[in-house]
């Protein structure tokens, strides 16, 4: 899983939530990347993810998916 763009959520919190839920985090799109979480003003990571047909979701969708597993 990879994150890109600006978000109203704290990126380190989102990454921690992802790890708690079993994800491995990378800073770049790699062959093993299966999902990109996108905030505002996403750049080249979004382009690469689209080229590789990686699942792309918004930061809001990510937070809805994880539900009660939010770091306090």
C-alpha positions, 0 to 999 in steps of 0.5 A: 500500500502506498499513500500520496497527496495532501490529506486532512488525515495525518499520514502516519496515522493512516499508515499505522492503521494500514499496518494494524490491518495487515498492510505493508507500506511503501513510499513508492509504487512497486510491483508489489503495490496493490493499493494507492490511497490518494489525497489532494494534488496527487502526482506521479504516484497516481499516474504510475498506479493508473498505468499499472492498474493498481486499485486507487481509493481516496483517503476518505474511502480508506478511513471509511474502510478501516472504520473502528480501527482508527488510532487515537 
